[in-house]
Amino acid sequence: YEAETSNGITGTADSRSGSKITCKVELEVPQLCHFILRTMHCSLRETFGVDAEGRSMLKKSKNSEDFANAMSKHELKFSIQDGTKVKLYPEKDEPLNVLNLKRGIISALLVPTETVENVKTISMDTVYGKCDTEVEFKSRKGNVAEDISINRNLKACDNFSPIRDYVSPIAVVKGLNIPLSTLLSSTQFCHYNIDAKKRHIRDVVCSEKHLFLPSSYKNRYGMMTEVNQTLKLEDTPKINNRNFDGGTTKGLALEVADDKFSRQGDAVLKILQELQKLAASQQNQQRARLFYKFVSGLRSLHNTTLGSLVPKMMETSSSFTVQALTQCGTPECYSAILQILRTGNMNPLVVDLVTYTLALLPSPTPERIQEILNMAQYQPSRASFYGLSHSVTKFYNEKMIVTEEIMNVADFMMSLLGTDCSGDAELTYLTLRAIGNMGAVMEKAKPNLKSSLKTCIRNEAASLSVQKAAIQAFRKMTITEEVNWDRSALLKVFQGDALADKRLAAYLILMKNPSPSDLTKILRVLTKEKNEQVKSFVASHIANILDSEEVGIEDLKSQLEEALKGNEVPTAKDFRKFSQNYQVSKRISVPGVDPISAKVEGNVIFDPNSYVPKETMLKTTLDIYGFGPSDIFELGLDGKGFEPTLEALFGEKGFFPDTASKALYWVDGRVPEQVSKALFDYFGYSQDGKQDQVMKGIMLNLEKLLKELSNKEAPEGRAYLRILGEELGYLKLNDFKLLGSMLLRSIKTLQSIPEMVCFWCTNILSS
C-alpha cells in the first residue's frame, strides 16, 4: 500500500508540501465478508523539494519509527454487507489518526458489487460517508468484470463537511470555513483490476483532487491538494483461523483527530524567549511571524502540558503570554487563562468579566464547562454562576447528552443548597437562580434535585427571596400532568396562607402548563380568597387569558371556560393599590402560513402595607411560523423598603427638589429672560438668589443623598434581565450605591482637572 499527499499550486514554479506512506497490508478473511486488517513495515516520508522534472523529492520523517509502531500495534476488524456497507471494530486505545489511515486503506479496497448494467450509480460507504458512486464495468471475462472504474463527486457525500480549525475568538473575520468550502471542486477516481479466476483484486489506483476554483485555470490548474493511493497484491497464503469477535462498532467515515502533542512544551517556551529577546533588541520586523508561531504552538499542546508551562511563560513574559492565550482559541488555552486568574493576584471584577465572557463563547465543550465550574468553586459570584449556567445550557442544546462535567455541576449546585436551603442566604439565592437558568439540564442530570427544591420551598426559616427563587427554579423543568408530586407542592403553596408574592410565584409556574384539575382548584381558591392582592392578580390574569389573541392559547382558554362553567371571573381591584397582570396581544393571519402573534405582558404586585409595588415584570413574547412562543426579553424588579429612599430622593427637602432649585440659579442668565422667569415662577422660587457656589451646592446635595441612603435602613431589591428565556444575571441595589460612589469620585476628579492644568502651566511658565 502506498499513499501520497501533495499540496501546492500546479502550473507554476512547483513548490509543494506533502508526505508519503508505505505499508505492507495483510488482509485476513476468517469468515465470509469479515476481515482482519494488519499494517506492518510502515514508513513515513516528507516532501522537501521538487526535482527538475516536477516530481516531489522525499526524505524520511523523523517520526517514521513512531508512525510504524503505531500502525502495527493493533489489528483492525471490519465487515462488509452488500459490498457497500462497512462496520469497523477497532481496539479501544487505537488513536484516531491511525484509525483514519486504516479507514483510507479499507475504502480503497471496496469493490462495487457487480451488476448486469455496464454503467450504474450506487450508494457506497467511503471515508466521506455515504457517496453516490458512478460505476463503470469496462471489460468482463465471462460473467466476471475484470476492469472496473468509479467516479465520485465528494461534495455530494453526506459526511463531506469542512473541519473548522481553531481561530482567535477576537478575530474580526471568522467562520468562513463553510462558505469557502463551497468554492472547492472535490472529486475521486478509482480503477480496479480484478483477477477473474480467483475473483479478488490484483491492484487498485485511486486519485483524489481538491481544487480551489476561484484561483484555478480550466478547472485543472491552481491551488490544489491531491491524494493518490495504490494497492498491489503480492501473495495469497491460506489460513486456518476462523475466529472473529467484534467489539465497539464504528463507521467508515473519518473522525476529527486530536492533533495535540505532549512533548512540545519546551519548543513553545523557546519561541516565547525569542520573542522576548526581539522586544528587547527592537527587531520588530520578526515579531509578527514569531508571535503567530507561538500561538500555533500553544494550540498544539495538551491541557497537562500547557498547564505546567503557564508559570514559566508568565515568568518569561506575562504580556506576550496573555495576548497569545487570548488569541489561541482552544479549550486548553481557555483553561490556561482561567488558571492565571485563579493563581494570580487579580481584581475580582476582572476575573468575573473574563469568566463570563468565556462562558458566552459559542460551541462550549465539556472541558470548558469543567474550567468554568472550577472558577465558580474558586470564586462564587454572579458572573461565574450565570456563565456556568449558559455554558451548560448551550452544550446540552447542541449535543443533547449529559456528560460527567454536567454531573459535576449538578453535584456542586446541590451541595450549595444543602438539605433545606438554610445556608448563606445570598449564595443560596444565587444558586437557585443559576439552577433555574439550566433547569432542563439539571433535571436530566439529577432528578432528585426537585425534591431539594421542594424542601427549600417549605422551609419557613429560609428568607422569602430564597423560597421564591426555589419556586422559580422550576420554570424550565418538566411540570406535566403526570408529575403530580411537583404540581401538588406548587398548588399547596398557592392554596396556603403565605405572603402574596410567594403564592403568586407558585401560581405563575403552575399556569405555564396547568391541568384541568389545577384550574378547577385555582378557581375554587379564587372565589373564597381573602387576600385582596392575590385575588386581584389572579382575576386579572385569568381575564387576560380569556381575552388573549395569542397563538397556541386556545386549549388553555377552553379549559378555563370549562372550569368556570358559566361563572364570572371576579373584577380586578384598583390598579393603583392592588396587584394586577397586564397583557396586550395581537394575532395576524397570513394566507398560506401559520398565524403570527405578539404579546406584551406585565405584572405588578403590591405589598398590602405600602404604596410602592413590591414586584414588577415586563415581558414580550413572539409566536411566529409555528415555532412556538419565544420570550424575546423579560425585565423584572422585586424588593422592599423603598419608602425611605424615595423620601430622600423626592421628599420636601430631598435631593431632586433642592437640586432643581440650585439648577435654576445656575441657568439664570444663560437662557433668555422670559424662559428664566417662567421656570422660577413654575417652581415657586425667588429670582434674587445668588449664583455663586451653585455647583458646589449641587455636589454637597449629592454627598448628602449618599450619606442619607447609607444611614437609612437599606432597601432590598434585585433586577433581572432575560433574553430569549436565558437569564443574563441580576443587579442588587448595593451595585447602584457602589456606582453612585464611583460617579461622585469621578465628578470630583473632573472638577479638579482645570485647577491642576493651571498649576502645571504656571510652573512651566515660571521655569
C-alpha angles and dihedrals in degrees: 000000000000129000125180129184123197128186123187149088110291120210093036134080095310113246111161143170127200148109141242129220126197124184141163106237123204117195114193120194109200094161137014110288090355119111143183115210121204124181118200141168092024124174133188124210131180133213113249101167149335126264127224092273093053097255121138117256112220136200131184113271118238087233094052096110093047088049092051092050092049093049094049098040097086136027119224122224120203142162134210126212122197090347091280110064118073131191122190126205104194127179114262096245096043106129113241095234091054091046090051091054091051089049088058091054093050092046090055091050094055108110115193116248110264117254136185092244116081092217123035139153115227135169114247138177113251137160086271094055125252110356132185102236126198106216124194122189099205101180137008136197105210106312095338123091112229101178120043130170130184134194127197135185097214094198088070093057114110095232098040096114129146117256113227114221121209115279135179110283088218094052113129094215118039142131093062094129093095099044092043092050089065088064092064127097107210120182137160130202125187131182122198126197110199129200099230093199100049093027098225137109121284095184142342131206119189125181124189124187131189111188126185100226102202091062097036131109118218087343088281109080131049140059104000147159118208129192117191123186130184131184122186124185114236107171144349111210121179123247137194099207114118100166120117119164112175120203130177111008125227135169130244095250117108120258126212106261126213107247095187122128131210098202104055098082094103091049091053091048089051090055090052091051090052090050091052091050091051090052090053094046094046092234091144097161091078097045099086093052093046093045091053089049089050093051091047089051092052090052090057096056128101119235094253093049094046093044093057091043097054097081091051092048093048089050091051096046123340091185096056092040095054092044092050095045090050091054096039098083100194123124088243091057092049087053090051091051091052090046089057090049092051097046100035128077094255132165108257090229090057091048091051093047094051093043093050092046092051090048092055094054114113126255100027118203130211088251092055091048089053092050093050088048088054089053092049089052092046096045114014105205141139091260095053095042096046091042089053092050092051093050093047093048094047093047093050093046090053101040103022091213134114110228131192089260092057089049088053090053091051092048091050093050092049091048090056092051092053118189099315110001092261095135128094105338098216095047091045091050091050091048092052092049090051091048090051090053092057098027097136092054095044090050090055094045098043115016090179089063088088090062090056091050092052090050089053091050092054095045105104090184090068118086119266091246090056092049091050092046089053089054093047091049086077092065095102098030127098113270103168132156089264094057094073094159092062092045095048092052092053093041090051090055091051093048093047131086099255122131116295098251093052092049092047092049089057090045093054093050090049092050092058088081110356125181121225088252091054092051092050091052093045092052091046089055090046094057092053099034115134098183102090093199093057093042094050094048097046092045092052092045094052092044090052092050091052090050095042123120092196116137115249097021095100095099093051091048092052091047090051092048089050092049092048091052093200096316119133123246111244113260116256116247131239106313091217093064108019134063117262143180115220124198135174116181135173130191124202121193116208118190112249097014138072116276119269123220137181128194135189114198133182136182125202116184119185131205107233090226098051141058090218121085112251096205134016133179136182122191137170122204129191126194111189135171096345096298093124128250117313123196102226094191139342126195121188139177129186133170148112141230096051096137098087090047093051090049091053090049104039106013124117092275095024129132100266100046093046093043090048090057092050091047089055091058090047094054092043106111093015094079131043115291093244092055092046092050092048091052093050091047092049095051093039097237129139116249091218095083122120121256096206118104090014096129090046088052091053090050090050088051091054091049090047091051093052091046093050092048091051092049096047123078103280115245118232117231143146132189123200135189128206125189117193090346095307115116108223094194143281137260127219126212089247087066089060091048089054089048090051092052091049090049092051092051091048093051092050090050092050090049091055095050097084091051090049091049091051091048092051093046091050091051092048093049093046092050 
